Protein backbone atom coordinates (compact mmCIF):
# COMPACT_ATOMS: atom_id res chain seq x y z
CA UNK A 1 0.00 0.00 0.00
CA UNK A 2 1.30 3.45 -0.95
CA UNK A 3 1.24 5.88 1.98
CA UNK A 4 0.22 9.51 1.69
CA UNK A 5 3.15 11.94 1.68
CA UNK A 6 2.83 15.34 3.33
CA UNK A 7 4.21 17.95 0.92
CA UNK A 8 3.38 21.18 2.70
CA UNK A 9 1.34 23.05 5.31
CA UNK A 10 -0.30 26.46 5.01
CA UNK A 11 -2.12 28.57 7.55
CA UNK A 12 -5.38 30.18 6.45
CA UNK A 13 -5.63 33.73 7.85
CA UNK A 14 -8.38 33.61 10.45
CA UNK A 15 -8.79 29.87 9.98
CA UNK A 16 -7.04 26.53 10.34
CA UNK A 17 -4.10 24.88 8.62
CA UNK A 18 -4.28 23.33 5.18
CA UNK A 19 -2.11 20.35 4.31
CA UNK A 20 -1.08 19.22 0.85
CA UNK A 21 -0.63 15.48 0.43
CA UNK A 22 0.37 13.31 -2.50
CA UNK A 23 -0.77 9.72 -2.91
CA UNK A 24 0.69 7.88 -5.88
CA UNK A 25 -0.14 10.28 -8.74
CA UNK A 26 -2.90 12.15 -6.93
CA UNK A 27 -2.88 15.27 -4.77
CA UNK A 28 -5.28 16.31 -2.04
CA UNK A 29 -5.65 19.38 0.17
CA UNK A 30 -6.95 18.60 3.64
CA UNK A 31 -8.15 20.69 6.57
CA UNK A 32 -8.45 18.65 9.76
CA UNK A 33 -10.49 15.59 8.80
CA UNK A 34 -12.02 17.30 5.75
CA UNK A 35 -10.61 16.63 2.30
CA UNK A 36 -11.36 19.98 0.68
CA UNK A 37 -10.16 19.11 -2.80
CA UNK A 38 -8.52 16.28 -4.69
CA UNK A 39 -7.28 15.53 -8.17
CA UNK A 40 -9.56 12.47 -8.05
CA UNK A 41 -12.63 14.71 -7.88
CA UNK A 42 -12.72 17.55 -10.37
CA UNK A 43 -16.04 17.15 -12.18
CA UNK A 44 -18.08 19.70 -10.25
CA UNK A 45 -15.24 22.24 -10.19
CA UNK A 46 -15.03 21.99 -13.98
CA UNK A 47 -18.81 22.31 -14.27
CA UNK A 48 -18.67 25.46 -12.14
CA UNK A 49 -16.66 27.06 -14.95
CA UNK A 50 -18.23 25.57 -18.06
CA UNK A 51 -21.83 26.11 -16.97
CA UNK A 52 -21.11 29.65 -15.79
CA UNK A 53 -19.44 30.50 -19.09
CA UNK A 54 -22.36 28.99 -21.02
CA UNK A 55 -24.71 31.37 -19.21
CA UNK A 56 -22.75 34.43 -20.35
CA UNK A 57 -21.88 33.18 -23.83
CA UNK A 58 -21.83 35.82 -26.54
CA UNK A 59 -20.71 38.71 -24.36
CA UNK A 60 -17.86 40.86 -25.63
CA UNK A 61 -14.78 40.92 -23.40
CA UNK A 62 -16.36 38.85 -20.62
CA UNK A 63 -14.77 39.39 -17.21
CA UNK A 64 -14.85 36.55 -14.68
CA UNK A 65 -13.88 36.55 -11.01
CA UNK A 66 -12.84 33.18 -9.57
CA UNK A 67 -12.37 32.77 -5.83
CA UNK A 68 -10.17 30.91 -5.01
CA UNK A 69 -7.62 29.06 -7.12
CA UNK A 70 -7.79 25.67 -5.37
CA UNK A 71 -6.16 23.16 -7.71
CA UNK A 72 -6.94 25.22 -10.78
CA UNK A 73 -9.65 22.98 -12.26
CA UNK A 74 -12.16 25.83 -12.51
CA UNK A 75 -9.64 28.28 -13.97
CA UNK A 76 -8.36 25.85 -16.61
CA UNK A 77 -11.88 24.87 -17.64
CA UNK A 78 -12.89 28.54 -17.99
CA UNK A 79 -9.85 29.34 -20.11
CA UNK A 80 -10.62 26.38 -22.37
CA UNK A 81 -14.05 27.75 -23.31
CA UNK A 82 -13.45 31.52 -23.18
CA UNK A 83 -12.23 33.47 -26.17
CA UNK A 84 -9.01 35.48 -26.45
CA UNK A 85 -10.76 38.72 -25.42
CA UNK A 86 -11.77 37.43 -21.96
CA UNK A 87 -10.41 38.64 -18.65
CA UNK A 88 -10.22 36.33 -15.64
CA UNK A 89 -9.40 37.62 -12.19
CA UNK A 90 -8.38 34.94 -9.67
CA UNK A 91 -8.51 35.91 -6.00
CA UNK A 92 -6.53 33.61 -3.71
CA UNK A 93 -6.07 34.28 -0.01
CA UNK A 94 -3.37 31.70 0.81
CA UNK A 95 0.06 32.26 -0.81
CA UNK A 96 1.05 28.62 -0.36
CA UNK A 97 -1.80 27.54 -2.65
CA UNK A 98 -0.09 29.37 -5.50
CA UNK A 99 3.34 28.14 -4.42
CA UNK A 100 2.04 24.56 -4.52
CA UNK A 101 0.53 25.19 -7.97
CA UNK A 102 3.88 26.39 -9.27
CA UNK A 103 5.82 23.76 -7.32
CA UNK A 104 4.70 20.14 -6.79
CA UNK A 105 1.55 20.61 -8.89
CA UNK A 106 3.19 22.50 -11.77
CA UNK A 107 2.23 19.80 -14.29
CA UNK A 108 -1.37 20.05 -13.13
CA UNK A 109 -1.30 23.87 -13.38
CA UNK A 110 -0.37 23.50 -17.07
CA UNK A 111 0.59 27.17 -17.33
CA UNK A 112 -2.91 28.52 -16.61
CA UNK A 113 -1.66 31.15 -14.16
CA UNK A 114 0.64 32.53 -16.87
CA UNK A 115 -2.15 32.87 -19.43
CA UNK A 116 -2.29 36.54 -20.57
CA UNK A 117 -6.04 36.59 -19.86
CA UNK A 118 -5.45 35.86 -16.16
CA UNK A 119 -4.85 38.41 -13.42
CA UNK A 120 -3.94 36.89 -10.04
CA UNK A 121 -4.69 38.95 -6.94
CA UNK A 122 -3.59 37.74 -3.53
CA UNK A 123 -6.27 38.56 -0.98
CA UNK A 124 -9.84 38.04 0.17
CA UNK A 125 -12.31 37.55 -2.69
CA UNK A 126 -14.89 39.38 -0.57
CA UNK A 127 -12.74 42.50 -0.64
CA UNK A 128 -12.40 42.23 -4.42
CA UNK A 129 -16.18 41.92 -4.79
CA UNK A 130 -16.91 44.91 -2.56
CA UNK A 131 -14.37 47.08 -4.41
CA UNK A 132 -15.66 46.24 -7.92
CA UNK A 133 -19.19 47.54 -8.61
CA UNK A 134 -20.49 46.72 -12.08
CA UNK A 135 -17.32 44.90 -13.09
CA UNK A 136 -17.92 41.19 -13.61
CA UNK A 137 -20.03 39.10 -15.95
CA UNK A 138 -19.66 36.11 -13.63
CA UNK A 139 -18.43 35.53 -10.09
CA UNK A 140 -17.48 31.93 -9.30
CA UNK A 141 -17.08 31.05 -5.62
CA UNK A 142 -15.48 27.83 -4.40
CA UNK A 143 -13.76 28.87 -1.19
CA UNK A 144 -15.59 26.59 1.28
CA UNK A 145 -17.40 23.27 1.30
CA UNK A 146 -20.63 25.18 0.92
CA UNK A 147 -22.26 28.50 1.82
CA UNK A 148 -20.73 28.72 5.27
CA UNK A 149 -17.34 29.75 6.59
CA UNK A 150 -15.84 26.28 7.04
CA UNK A 151 -12.34 27.27 5.98
CA UNK A 152 -12.44 30.60 7.85
CA UNK A 153 -15.21 32.32 9.79
CA UNK A 154 -14.79 35.57 7.83
CA UNK A 155 -16.04 33.78 4.71
CA UNK A 156 -19.54 33.82 6.19
CA UNK A 157 -19.92 37.38 4.94
CA UNK A 158 -19.83 36.09 1.35
CA UNK A 159 -23.08 34.19 1.92
CA UNK A 160 -24.82 36.76 4.12
CA UNK A 161 -27.44 39.24 2.91
CA UNK A 162 -24.72 41.89 2.87
CA UNK A 163 -22.37 39.67 0.86
CA UNK A 164 -25.04 38.78 -1.67
CA UNK A 165 -25.94 42.44 -2.14
CA UNK A 166 -22.25 43.20 -2.74
CA UNK A 167 -21.99 40.36 -5.27
CA UNK A 168 -25.10 41.56 -7.07
CA UNK A 169 -23.67 45.10 -7.23
CA UNK A 170 -20.36 43.77 -8.61
CA UNK A 171 -22.14 41.99 -11.48
CA UNK A 172 -23.06 43.58 -14.76
CA UNK A 173 -26.74 43.29 -15.77
CA UNK A 174 -27.53 39.66 -16.53
CA UNK A 175 -24.34 38.55 -14.77
CA UNK A 176 -24.12 35.30 -12.83
CA UNK A 177 -23.06 34.51 -9.29
CA UNK A 178 -22.13 30.80 -9.14
CA UNK A 179 -21.58 29.16 -5.74
CA UNK A 180 -20.21 25.62 -5.34
CA UNK A 181 -21.34 23.40 -2.45
CA UNK A 182 -20.80 19.84 -1.30
CA UNK A 183 -24.50 19.60 -0.38
CA UNK A 184 -27.86 21.31 -0.71
CA UNK A 185 -28.73 24.29 1.48
CA UNK A 186 -32.33 25.40 1.12
CA UNK A 187 -31.85 28.37 3.45
CA UNK A 188 -29.05 29.74 1.26
CA UNK A 189 -31.07 29.21 -1.91
CA UNK A 190 -33.91 31.20 -0.34
CA UNK A 191 -31.45 33.92 0.65
CA UNK A 192 -30.28 34.19 -2.96
CA UNK A 193 -33.87 34.57 -4.11
CA UNK A 194 -34.62 37.20 -1.46
CA UNK A 195 -31.56 39.11 -2.67
CA UNK A 196 -33.26 39.43 -6.06
CA UNK A 197 -31.45 36.71 -8.01
CA UNK A 198 -33.08 34.25 -10.38
CA UNK A 199 -31.72 30.97 -9.03
CA UNK A 200 -30.97 27.73 -10.87
CA UNK A 201 -29.84 24.90 -8.58
CA UNK A 202 -27.87 22.22 -10.44
CA UNK A 203 -26.63 18.87 -9.15
CA UNK A 204 -23.26 17.73 -10.48
CA UNK A 205 -21.31 14.57 -9.73
CA UNK A 206 -17.92 15.00 -8.08
CA UNK A 207 -16.00 13.02 -10.69
CA UNK A 208 -15.60 13.91 -14.34
CA UNK A 209 -16.85 10.44 -15.29
CA UNK A 210 -20.25 11.17 -13.74
CA UNK A 211 -19.61 9.17 -10.60
CA UNK A 212 -19.01 10.07 -6.98
CA UNK A 213 -21.11 12.11 -4.55
CA UNK A 214 -23.57 14.70 -5.82
CA UNK A 215 -22.43 18.28 -5.39
CA UNK A 216 -24.54 21.39 -5.88
CA UNK A 217 -23.95 24.62 -7.79
CA UNK A 218 -26.29 27.59 -7.49
CA UNK A 219 -26.31 29.82 -10.56
CA UNK A 220 -27.85 33.11 -9.45
CA UNK A 221 -28.52 35.58 -12.26
CA UNK A 222 -28.82 39.32 -11.77
CA UNK A 223 -31.95 40.53 -13.53
QUILINUR-V622324 format. One line per field, one symbol per residue. ss: DSSP state (H for helix, E for strand, L for the rest). phi: phi as a letter, one per 20 degrees, with the letter a starting at -180 (. if undefined). burial: + if it has 16 or more other ideal C-beta (glycine too) atoms within 10 Angstrom, else -. A space follows every 10 residues. Layout:
ss = ???
phi = ???
burial = ???
This chain:
ss = LLLLEEEEEE ELLLELEEEE EEELLEEEEE ELLEEEEELL ELHHHHHHHH HHHHHLLLLL LLEEEEELLL LLHHHHHHHH HLLLLLEEEE EELLHHHHHH HHLLLHHHHL LHHHLLLEEE EELLHHHHHH LLLLLEEEEE ELLLLLLLLL LEHHHHHHHL HHHHHHHHHH EEEEEEEEEE ELLLLHHHHH HHHHLLEEEE EEEEELLLLL LLLEEEEEEE EEL
phi = .eefdfdacc eegmbdedce ddblddcbdc cmeeefbbff ccgffffgff fffffdgnfe lfcdddcdfm dnffffffff deefefcced dcedgfgfff fedfdfffgl mffeffedde cerfffffff ecfmddebcd dbdberfbef fbfffgffdf gfffffffff efgmfcedce bfbfbfffgf fffffneedd ececffefen dnfeeccedd eff
burial = ---------+ -+--+--+++ ++----++++ +----++++- +++++++++- +++-++--+- -+++++++++ +++++++++- -+---+++++ ++++-+++-+ +---+--++- -++---++-+ ---+++-+++ -+--++++++ +++++++-++ ++--+-+++- --++-+++-+ ++--++++++ ++--+--++- ++--+-+-+- +--+++-+-- -+--++++++ ++-
